[in-house]
Amino acid sequence: MTNTPEILPKRARARRVLFVAFPDVGLLDLTGAQTVFWAATKAMEARGLPGYERITASPAGGLVRSAEGLELQTVALRQCRAASVDTLIVPGSPHMDGVLEHSAPLVQWLRRASARTRRTASVCSGAFLLAAAGLLDHKRATTHWLMFDRMKERFPTVEIDRDAIFVQQGAVWTSAGVTAGIDLAMALVEADCGHDVAMEVARELVVYLKRPGGQSQFSALLRSQAETSPAFEELNLWICAHLQREDLTVEFLAERARMSPRNFARQYKEKTGRTPAKAVEVFRLEAAKRLLEDSIRHIDQIATQCGFGDEERMRVTFQRHLGVAPRDYRRRFARR
């Protein structure tokens, strides 16, 4: 993926973004991405440049009831000329199995339309509709984490990325569950309009341009919040704020948790599946990944800031967990 903005000439038309709706569509899947393009349009127009024309369409047109019960006004897909669409976005549904049973006309339309648009994207389980249309055959893709196994069973040729927030494969993009559609839309806006516009959108919507945890659907801290007791949750937050310290030993952390070292080590492993030392290492790894992606600091500075001590120790950790060196990780994922 390139981060070179595709700024339109001042007199050019707004890019047309078509959002596909259908009965039981996930509301936030649809409106999260829509709001990003709306905010980007405001930012672009303030610069005297065209933004995005946003259209919501459904197979039959008219009112479409979302899974949450809200009705959306749509135009009919037959009224939308695919060749005039820049970006086609397909939201998901919490009832995707039922949606697929009645989706043959929509799938056929997606297959034809995607060949005539610049790019096609899915949010959450919308990837199932792209897969049904053959758009993900032998491609890497992602979807909601609860649906990985169903995706693999139903569409075995799709290469599921179980970690990514979003995946780009040529002109086809897929994103993880629900709010990941916002991350996807932010990436599309940055690619089209540049970093400054994307940052302005992020500030207005109070979201991350790139969420903590980088490429991962679940940060290590989020996993720990789901798996540990309140006492360990507070401790983990403290660890993440003090990774540069060199004294994050079992004894020191046990004292903060007001437990004996032996009892602390045993309970922490039971609750999290990791030893305290391994947890500290993973938190440091995640912090280093974010800095490699989003900063221009030298590798040795990042190693010190994240508590690795030196670049070599950080390199060994990256190789063990990710199979790549920090420099290679930066080349692959850093914002250009």
N, C-alpha and C positions, 0 to 999 in steps of 0.2 A: 504494500500500500504506500502510495506516495503522499506526502504532506504538502506538496506544492499546490497552492490555491489556484483554482480555475476561475479567476475573476472575469466576470462578463464585461464586455464593452458597455459604456454608459448607456447607449441607445438600445442595447439588446433587450429581449423580452425576459420576463421572469421565468425561472425554471418551474415547470409544472410537476408537482408531486401528487400522485394519485394514491389515496389510501383505500384499500379494499375492505368493505364491511360485509357482514353476513349475519344471519340470526345466531345469537349466542356468542358474538365476537367479544373478546375481552376489552373492556372499556379503557383501562390504562394502557394496554398494548397499543391501542389506537391513538388516544389523546396525548400520551406522553411524548411520542415522536412528533405529533402535530404541533404541540406547544413549542418544541425546539425550533421547528421551521418557521413558526409564527414569529418568535423572538428574533430569529436570524433575519427575517424579512424587515422587521423594524430597524435592525442595526444596519442592514445594507441600504435601505431607503434613506436613512439619515446621512449616508455617504454619497447620496445621489446615484446609487446603483440599484438595479432590480434585484428583488429577493426571490421569493417562492410563491407560486400560485398553488393553493392547496385545495384539492378536490376529494370528497368522500363519495365513493360509488359502491353500489352493490349489484348483484346480478339482475334484480328486478326493479331497482330504484325504490323511492318512497321511504317510509319509515322502517327502520331496522331496529329490533330490540336487542340490546346487549345482554351478556350473561348476567350483568348486575341489575338489569331491569330498566335501564335508561334507554329511551328511544332516540335514534339518530336519523336525521333527514339526509337522504342520499339521492344521487342521480343514478340512472341506469348505466351499467357498464357499456351497453351498446351505443350510448351517446358519447363515449370517450374514445377518441381516435388515438390508438396506442402510439402511433408515430409522433404524436405531439407531446407524449409523456416523457419527462426526463428520468424520473425516479418512481418506481412502483413499489409500494410498501404493503405487505400482507401481514396483518396482526394475527395473533393466535386466539385460542379459546380454551377455557377450562373444560369444555365438553368437546374436544377435538374429535374423539371417536365418532360421536353423533354427527358432527359437521361433515366428516369425510364420507359418511353414508349417503349424503345428499349433495355432494360437491362436484359431481361429474361436469356439469356445464361450466362451473367456475374454474375447475382445473384445466379444462380445454381452453378457456379464455386466457388463463395465465400462461399456458404453454405458447400460445400464439403471440400474446402481447409482450412477453419478456424478450422475444426475439427482436422487437422493434423499439424497445426502450433502452436508454443508456445503461441503466442498472436496475436490478430487482433485489428487494430486501425483505426479510421476514423478521417478525418480532415473536419471541417465545415459541409456542407451538405452531405458529404460522409456517414454520419450516416443514411441517407435514404436508401442507398444501403445495409448497415448492417441490418437495420430494415426489408427491403424487403426479406433478406435472413433468417429472423427469429432469428438473433443473439442478438436482443435487446428485445425480448419478456419478459415482466415483469421485465425488468432491468432498472436501473437508467441510463440516458444518457443525453448528451447535443448536441447542434448543433448551427448553426448561429441564433442569436436572432430574425432575421426577419422571420425565418422559424419555430418557436415554434408552432404556431397555425396549420400550415400545417402538421407538424409532428404529432401533437395530433389528427388531423382529419383523417389522412391517416393510422396511426399506433397507435390506442388508447391504446394498452397494454404497450407502452413504457412510463416509468416514467421520464418525462422531468425535468431535473435540469436547471432552467432558470438563475442560477447565476454562475455556475461553469465554469472555464476556461477549465478544462478537468475532465473526470470522469473515474475511473477504476472500473469495475465490473468483478472480476475474471480475465479471460484472455482477456476480451474485454475492449478496451479503446475508448472513444469518446472525441472530443474536440470541442470548440466553433468556431467562425468564423475566417477563413483565417489565420491570423498570430498566432492564438492560436495553430495551428499545430506546430509552433516552440516551444511553451511552452510544448506541449505534447512530442515532440521529446527530449527536454531537460530532462524531467522527465524520459523517457525511458532510456536515456543515463546514467543518474545518478543512476538509479536502476541497470543497467548492469555493469557500469564501476567505480562507486563511485563518491563521491562529488568532489574530486580534479580534475578529468578529466572533469566533467561537468562544473566546474568553469573555467577551461582553455578554454573550448569551448565557454562559455558565454563571456569571455574576448575577444577572437579572433573575435567573431561575433558581439560584442558590443550589447549584449542583456542581459536581466535579467535572472538569473537562476530561479528566481521566481519573477514575475512582481509585482510592487507595487499594492496593492489592494488584494493581496493574492488570495483567492478563487473566487473573484468576476470578472465577465466579464467586468463590468464597475466600475471603482473607483468613489467615490463620487466627486473627483475633476474633473474627465472627464465628469461626468454628468453635473456638474456646468458649465464647459466650453461650453457645448453644449446648455445650457439653459439660460445663463445670458449675460448681456451686457459686453462690454470690461472693463468697470469700475469695475464691480463686479468680473470679471475674475482675474484682477490684485489683488483685495482685497483677493480673495480666495487663491491665491498663497501665499500671505503674511501670511494669517492665518495659512496655512499648515506648513509654516516655523517657526511659533512662537507659536505652540500649548501649550508649557510649561507655557506661560504667564497666570496669573490669572485674568487679567483685560480685557479679550475679551468680554466686555459688548456691548450692543447696542449703548450706548453713545460713547464709545471709537471707535468702528468700524464705526459709523456714521461720526465721526470726520475725520477718515482716508479717508472715501469716500467723504468728503466735502459736507455732506448733514446734514439736521436736523435729530435728532433721529427719529422723527415721520415719516418723509418722507422716510428715509432710511429703517426703518422697514417695511413700507407698500410696497415700490418698491421691496425690496429684496424678500419678500414673494410672490409678484406677479410674479417675474421673475423665482424664483427657486422652488416655492411650499413649501418652508420651512421658518420658522422664522430664524433670524440670530443666535439665541441661539441654535436652533436645528441643524443648519448647523455646528456650532462649535463642537457640541457633536458628530455628525456623522464623521467629520474629525478626531476628537480625537479617536473615536472608530476604524476607519480604520488604523490609525497609530499604535494603540495598537495591533491590529490583526497582522500587519506585524512584530512587535517586538516579539510577542508570537510565531509566526511561525519561525522566522529566527534568534532569539538571545537567549542567556541563562540568560538574566538579570532576576532578581527577579521580581515578580509581583508588589510589592510596588514601585520598581524603575521605572518600565514601567508606572505605574499609575502617578507618579510624572512627568516623562519626557513628557507624553502626555497631561498633564494639568488637570488630574482628581482630583489631590490633595491627594487622598488616595485610597487604594485598595478597600474599601467598595463602594465608589462612582463608581469606574470602574466596580465593580461586578454588581451593580444595572443596570448600562447602558448596560452591556453585556446581562444580563437577559432580559431586556426590548426589545432589538433589535434582539438578536440571540437565546434567550431561553436557553443559557448555561452560566456557570460561566467562567471567564478567565482561570482558571486552567484546566477545562474540554476542553475548546477550544484548549489550548496548547497540551493537550494529544492527541487530534484528528488530529491536523494539523501541529504540529511542525516537523521540519526536525530532524530525529532521529540521 
